[in-house]
Amino acid sequence: MADDAGGRGGFRGGFGGGGRGGGGGGGGGPGGPGGRGRGRGRGRGRGRGARGKAEDKEWVPVTKLGRLVKDLKIKSLEEIYLYSLPIKESEIIDFFLGSGLKDEVLKIMPVQKQTRAGQRTRFKAFVAIGDYNGHVGLGVKCSKEVATAIRGAIILAKLSIVPVRRGYWGNKIAKPHTVPCKVTGRCGSVLVRLIPAPRGTGIVSAPVPKKLLTMAGIDDCYTSARGCTATLGNFAKATFDAISKTYSYLTPDLWKETIFTKSPYQEFTDHLAKTHTRVSVQRGQPVPPPTT
């Protein structure tokens, strides 16, 4: 009997059943190939893998904004932010920021859902991305596989990139180095407050806000946090919320008369109508290159 049990993966995982231990049919010990993935990962091994970098294929834009960017009608990312145009393609961010973008996996955590057949485990990835010079983004994605979750989180982080306004603590000497004013961000019970700091102070904060502030290009900053900061997801989202509010305050140096200009969609209406024709593509067929 003992030999039979050993051949089926031992008593620890049951007799080859679908329990939490060894999987069915000789799956081995806990967390074997036939198991439910209980305890797989647990946040270890972060930073490994391809980080969502796909093969070098020619970008075929599918939105009007993407076509204008590829045709060099829009010169910078700030022009998109000026008109509050929604970015639906991550390749637009790659086009402008390119190799300057750096990403970091903040956490990978397993989440479970109770179903009729048992517990379904998926993996949730938190990824921060930035160019260390005024642009930062945060992405969260849940998937069955760790690599897929990280890849999706990187894409969402690129789509959520916001401009970061920097300022001075005292005299306006050299380049801006800190946040322009006190800003507060919130997510759940976590409240994060960013306070300007003198030059040379550094970033006085917990590890999670420090990563986001460093990626945003802020050199000196005091921080204050309240709530359940052990919840890393809410802590990171609250910090990102505070950083994104730096441009929401209308300080006196921005009290200039607004000169209204046409948005890129209005300015290049004829270009969008002439140079691009709609082509119906069935599933499974390659996408044809745009006609010029």
DAWORA-V45524 format. One record per pair of residues at least 4 apart in sequence whose C-alpha atoms are under 6 Angstrom apart, sorted by the first residue. I is the first residue (numbers start at 1). J is the second residue. D is the distance in whole Angstrom. If there is no record, write none. Layout:
# DAWORA-V45524
{{I | J | D} {I | J | D}}
This chain:
# DAWORA-V45524
{{5 | 10 | 5} {6 | 10 | 4} {8 | 16 | 6} {8 | 26 | 4} {9 | 26 | 5} {9 | 28 | 4} {13 | 21 | 4} {13 | 22 | 4} {16 | 23 | 6} {16 | 24 | 4} {16 | 25 | 5} {17 | 24 | 5} {18 | 23 | 6} {18 | 24 | 6} {20 | 35 | 6} {21 | 29 | 6} {21 | 30 | 4} {21 | 31 | 6} {22 | 27 | 5} {22 | 28 | 5} {22 | 29 | 4} {22 | 30 | 5} {22 | 32 | 5} {22 | 35 | 6} {23 | 27 | 4} {23 | 32 | 6} {23 | 34 | 3} {23 | 35 | 4} {24 | 34 | 5} {27 | 32 | 5} {27 | 33 | 6} {27 | 34 | 5} {28 | 32 | 5} {31 | 35 | 5} {31 | 37 | 5} {31 | 38 | 6} {42 | 109 | 6} {43 | 107 | 6} {43 | 108 | 4} {43 | 109 | 6} {47 | 105 | 6} {51 | 151 | 6} {52 | 151 | 4} {61 | 66 | 5} {61 | 67 | 6} {68 | 73 | 5} {69 | 73 | 6} {69 | 74 | 5} {80 | 85 | 6} {90 | 158 | 6} {90 | 159 | 6} {91 | 95 | 6} {93 | 97 | 6} {94 | 98 | 4} {100 | 131 | 5} {101 | 130 | 5} {101 | 131 | 4} {102 | 129 | 6} {102 | 130 | 6} {103 | 128 | 6} {103 | 129 | 4} {104 | 127 | 6} {104 | 128 | 5} {105 | 126 | 6} {105 | 127 | 4} {106 | 126 | 5} {106 | 127 | 6} {107 | 125 | 6} {107 | 126 | 5} {108 | 124 | 6} {108 | 125 | 5} {109 | 123 | 6} {109 | 124 | 5} {110 | 122 | 6} {110 | 123 | 4} {111 | 121 | 6} {111 | 122 | 5} {111 | 123 | 6} {112 | 120 | 5} {112 | 121 | 4} {113 | 119 | 6} {113 | 120 | 5} {114 | 118 | 6} {114 | 119 | 5} {115 | 119 | 6} {122 | 143 | 5} {122 | 144 | 5} {123 | 142 | 5} {123 | 143 | 5} {123 | 144 | 6} {123 | 146 | 6} {124 | 141 | 6} {124 | 142 | 4} {125 | 140 | 6} {125 | 141 | 5} {125 | 149 | 6} {125 | 150 | 6} {126 | 139 | 6} {126 | 140 | 5} {127 | 138 | 6} {127 | 139 | 5} {127 | 153 | 6} {128 | 137 | 6} {128 | 138 | 5} {129 | 136 | 6} {129 | 137 | 5} {130 | 135 | 5} {130 | 136 | 4} {130 | 215 | 5} {131 | 135 | 6} {132 | 215 | 4} {132 | 216 | 5} {132 | 217 | 4} {133 | 216 | 6} {133 | 217 | 5} {134 | 163 | 6} {134 | 164 | 5} {134 | 216 | 5} {134 | 217 | 5} {135 | 162 | 6} {135 | 163 | 5} {135 | 164 | 6} {135 | 216 | 5} {136 | 161 | 5} {136 | 162 | 6} {136 | 216 | 5} {137 | 157 | 5} {137 | 160 | 5} {137 | 161 | 4} {138 | 157 | 4} {139 | 153 | 5} {139 | 156 | 5} {139 | 157 | 4} {140 | 153 | 5} {141 | 149 | 5} {141 | 152 | 6} {141 | 153 | 5} {142 | 149 | 5} {143 | 149 | 5} {153 | 157 | 6} {165 | 246 | 5} {165 | 247 | 6} {166 | 176 | 6} {166 | 178 | 6} {166 | 179 | 5} {166 | 180 | 5} {167 | 176 | 5} {167 | 178 | 5} {167 | 179 | 5} {167 | 180 | 4} {168 | 172 | 6} {168 | 176 | 5} {168 | 178 | 6} {169 | 196 | 6} {169 | 197 | 6} {169 | 198 | 5} {177 | 218 | 6} {177 | 219 | 5} {178 | 196 | 6} {178 | 218 | 5} {178 | 220 | 5} {178 | 221 | 6} {179 | 196 | 5} {182 | 194 | 6} {182 | 195 | 5} {183 | 193 | 6} {183 | 194 | 5} {183 | 242 | 6} {184 | 192 | 6} {184 | 193 | 4} {184 | 242 | 5} {185 | 191 | 6} {185 | 192 | 5} {185 | 238 | 5} {185 | 239 | 6} {185 | 241 | 5} {185 | 242 | 4} {186 | 190 | 6} {186 | 191 | 5} {186 | 238 | 4} {187 | 234 | 5} {187 | 238 | 5} {189 | 227 | 5} {190 | 226 | 6} {190 | 227 | 4} {190 | 228 | 6} {191 | 225 | 6} {191 | 226 | 5} {192 | 224 | 6} {192 | 225 | 4} {192 | 238 | 6} {192 | 239 | 6} {193 | 223 | 6} {193 | 224 | 5} {194 | 222 | 6} {194 | 223 | 5} {195 | 221 | 6} {195 | 222 | 5} {195 | 223 | 6} {196 | 221 | 5} {197 | 220 | 6} {197 | 221 | 5} {197 | 222 | 6} {201 | 220 | 5} {202 | 219 | 6} {202 | 220 | 4} {203 | 220 | 5} {203 | 221 | 5} {204 | 222 | 5} {205 | 210 | 6} {205 | 223 | 5} {209 | 239 | 6} {210 | 214 | 6} {213 | 218 | 6} {214 | 218 | 6} {229 | 235 | 5} {234 | 238 | 6} {262 | 266 | 6} {262 | 267 | 6} {264 | 268 | 6} {265 | 269 | 6} {271 | 275 | 6} {275 | 292 | 5}}
